[in-house]
Amino acid sequence: MSCLACCGEPPNSTGYIDPKTFLANERTFISWLHMSTTLGTVATALVALGTASSATLAATQILASALLLTAIIFCFHSMRTFDHRNRVIRRRADMTEFDDFWGPATVATCLLASWASVFALTLVKLGANDSVHASLKVWLNPSLAGNDV
């Protein structure tokens, strides 16, 4: 099948590369960098605004370190992907796969794990408070509303 039949226009034989191609690659890089910066900011805020309690401080430090490490890894991932795609564009090589499955999937997994750990830490902290614990029991089982829990 010719390119004319597939795309509706003949292939560019002059070797000209549209600047939009480079700009699209740059936009993708900046988008990934923005995500990494946001993740790093959240990690820094966790360290700065963490509670002084020794039980939750260690967990907060571990969570913040994991998020910061994830942000750093994705900065390097975005730079590597940008550089690879830039070289492919300049060489005018055929790039068979344009999508990046592992990058977004790993970011989503790291974020999900961190949110789940924050939720678990919150439940542990609430479980230590007896009045909140009793309120949660009543909320989960309304038949206990009149009884002393």
C-alpha positions as CSV (number, residue, x, y, z in Angstrom):
1,M,0.0,0.0,0.0
2,S,1.5,3.3,-0.9
3,C,1.7,6.3,1.4
4,L,-0.7,8.2,-0.9
5,A,-3.4,5.6,-0.4
6,C,-2.8,5.4,3.3
7,C,-2.3,9.1,4.3
8,G,-3.7,11.0,1.4
9,E,-0.5,12.8,0.6
10,P,2.8,11.8,-1.0
11,P,5.8,11.2,1.2
12,N,8.1,14.2,1.6
13,S,11.2,13.5,-0.5
14,T,13.0,16.7,0.3
15,G,14.0,15.6,3.8
16,Y,12.2,18.4,5.5
17,I,11.0,17.7,9.0
18,D,8.1,19.8,10.2
19,P,9.0,21.8,13.3
20,K,5.7,20.7,14.8
21,T,7.3,17.3,15.3
22,F,10.1,18.6,17.4
23,L,7.7,20.8,19.4
24,A,5.4,17.9,20.1
25,N,8.3,15.9,21.4
26,E,9.3,18.9,23.6
27,R,5.7,19.3,24.9
28,T,5.7,15.7,25.9
29,F,9.0,16.1,27.7
30,I,7.8,19.2,29.5
31,S,4.6,17.4,30.5
32,W,6.6,14.5,32.1
33,L,8.9,17.0,33.8
34,H,5.8,18.8,35.2
35,M,4.6,15.5,36.6
36,S,8.0,14.8,38.2
37,T,8.1,18.3,39.7
38,T,4.7,18.0,41.2
39,L,5.5,14.6,42.7
40,G,8.8,16.1,44.1
41,T,6.8,19.0,45.6
42,V,4.4,16.7,47.3
43,A,7.3,14.7,48.7
44,T,8.9,17.9,50.0
45,A,5.7,19.1,51.5
46,L,5.3,15.8,53.3
47,V,8.7,16.2,54.9
48,A,8.1,19.8,55.8
49,L,4.6,19.5,57.1
50,G,4.9,16.0,58.6
51,T,3.8,15.6,62.2
52,A,6.3,15.5,65.0
53,S,4.9,12.2,66.5
54,S,7.6,9.6,66.3
55,A,5.2,6.9,65.1
56,T,4.0,8.7,62.1
57,L,7.2,10.7,61.4
58,A,9.1,7.6,60.3
59,A,6.3,6.5,58.0
60,T,6.0,10.0,56.6
61,Q,9.7,10.1,56.0
62,I,9.6,6.7,54.2
63,L,6.7,7.8,52.1
64,A,8.3,11.1,51.2
65,S,11.5,9.4,50.3
66,A,9.7,6.9,48.0
67,L,7.8,9.8,46.3
68,L,11.0,11.8,45.8
69,L,12.8,8.8,44.4
70,T,9.9,8.2,42.0
71,A,10.1,11.9,40.9
72,I,13.8,11.7,40.3
73,I,13.5,8.4,38.3
74,F,10.8,10.0,36.1
75,C,12.9,13.1,35.5
76,F,15.6,10.8,34.1
77,H,13.0,8.7,32.2
78,S,11.5,11.8,30.6
79,M,15.0,13.0,29.5
80,R,15.9,9.6,28.1
81,T,12.6,9.3,26.2
82,F,12.9,12.9,24.9
83,D,16.5,12.3,23.7
84,H,15.6,8.9,22.1
85,R,12.7,10.4,20.2
86,N,14.7,13.4,19.2
87,R,17.4,11.2,17.7
88,V,14.8,9.1,15.8
89,I,13.2,12.3,14.4
90,R,16.6,13.7,13.3
91,R,17.7,10.5,11.6
92,R,14.3,10.2,10.0
93,A,14.2,6.6,11.1
94,D,11.0,4.6,11.2
95,M,9.7,4.5,14.7
96,T,7.3,1.6,15.0
97,E,6.0,2.2,18.5
98,F,5.1,5.7,19.5
99,D,3.3,4.8,22.8
100,D,5.0,4.4,26.1
101,F,3.2,1.9,28.2
102,W,5.7,1.4,31.1
103,G,6.2,5.1,32.0
104,P,2.6,6.0,32.8
105,A,1.9,2.6,34.2
106,T,4.8,2.9,36.7
107,V,3.8,6.4,37.7
108,A,0.3,5.3,38.3
109,T,1.4,2.3,40.3
110,C,3.7,4.4,42.5
111,L,1.0,7.0,43.1
112,L,-1.5,4.4,43.9
113,A,0.9,2.7,46.4
114,S,1.6,6.0,48.0
115,W,-2.0,7.0,48.3
116,A,-2.8,3.6,49.8
117,S,-0.1,4.0,52.3
118,V,-1.4,7.4,53.3
119,F,-4.8,5.9,53.7
120,A,-3.5,3.1,55.8
121,L,-1.5,5.5,58.0
122,T,-4.6,7.6,58.5
123,L,-6.6,4.5,59.6
124,V,-3.9,3.5,62.0
125,K,-3.8,7.0,63.4
126,L,-7.6,7.0,63.7
127,G,-7.5,3.6,65.3
128,A,-5.3,4.9,68.1
129,N,-7.9,7.4,69.1
130,D,-10.7,5.5,71.0
131,S,-13.5,8.1,70.5
132,V,-12.9,8.1,66.7
133,H,-12.6,4.4,66.7
134,A,-16.0,4.1,68.5
135,S,-17.5,6.5,66.0
136,L,-16.2,4.4,63.1
137,K,-17.7,1.3,64.6
138,V,-21.1,3.0,64.9
139,W,-20.8,4.3,61.4
140,L,-20.0,0.9,60.0
141,N,-22.6,-0.9,62.1
142,P,-25.6,1.4,62.9
143,S,-27.2,-1.1,65.2
144,L,-24.6,-0.3,67.8
145,A,-25.8,3.4,68.0
146,G,-27.6,3.0,71.3
147,N,-25.1,0.7,73.0
148,D,-21.9,1.6,74.7
149,V,-19.1,0.7,72.2
